[in-house]
Amino acid sequence: MPFAQIYLIEGRTEAQKRALIEKVTSAIVEAIDAPKENVRVWLQDVPKENWGIAGVSAKDLGR
């Protein structure tokens, strides 16, 4: 059972997340010929203050 885990800085819309899940699932099915029903995708929203970029939080960077 293929399992994709994706971490994102919080702030994406539900529609964007839905589209990402659909496209990641399709890519896995196409790349390894896995049955669509067996593909799992987990999106993890990370608060901006918990995401560091070059030693600074994404929140402090205004992301």
Wavefront OBJ file of the C-alpha trace (Angstrom):
o trace
v 0.000 0.000 0.000
v 1.753 3.212 -1.132
v 1.656 5.974 1.474
v 2.664 9.578 0.722
v 3.203 11.947 3.623
v 3.411 15.659 2.779
v 4.163 18.483 5.182
v 2.845 21.946 4.301
v 3.023 25.343 5.924
v -0.519 26.079 7.072
v -2.721 28.280 4.924
v -3.769 26.216 1.894
v -7.456 26.076 1.073
v -9.479 22.894 1.244
v -9.751 22.973 -2.570
v -5.949 23.167 -2.916
v -5.499 20.222 -0.561
v -8.121 18.214 -2.427
v -6.325 18.898 -5.719
v -2.950 17.914 -4.223
v -4.330 14.627 -2.889
v -5.841 13.850 -6.298
v -2.659 14.647 -8.234
v -0.320 12.815 -5.847
v -2.584 9.771 -6.000
v -2.605 9.872 -9.803
v 1.190 10.217 -9.924
v 1.674 7.184 -7.678
v -0.782 5.112 -9.700
v 0.982 6.074 -12.936
v 4.546 5.660 -11.642
v 4.255 2.275 -9.945
v 1.003 0.891 -11.320
v -0.534 0.734 -7.855
v -4.280 0.280 -7.588
v -5.832 3.679 -6.849
v -7.795 2.158 -3.979
v -4.541 1.247 -2.215
v -2.942 4.705 -2.330
v -2.959 6.786 0.844
v -2.001 10.468 1.061
v -1.549 12.286 4.355
v -1.251 16.080 4.414
v 0.158 17.578 7.588
v -0.398 21.309 8.138
v 2.441 22.787 10.159
v 1.967 26.096 11.987
v 4.125 28.852 10.510
v 5.919 29.370 13.811
v 6.983 25.695 13.750
v 8.506 25.800 10.246
v 12.080 27.060 9.976
v 13.740 28.472 6.864
v 17.424 29.406 7.065
v 17.221 29.638 10.840
v 14.094 31.809 10.954
v 10.474 30.782 11.414
v 8.170 31.084 8.419
v 5.941 33.308 10.531
v 8.796 35.746 11.184
v 9.589 35.710 7.468
v 6.002 36.656 6.658
v 5.305 33.464 4.750
l 1 2 3 4 5 6 7 8 9 10 11 12 13 14 15 16 17 18 19 20 21 22 23 24 25 26 27 28 29 30 31 32 33 34 35 36 37 38 39 40 41 42 43 44 45 46 47 48 49 50 51 52 53 54 55 56 57 58 59 60 61 62 63
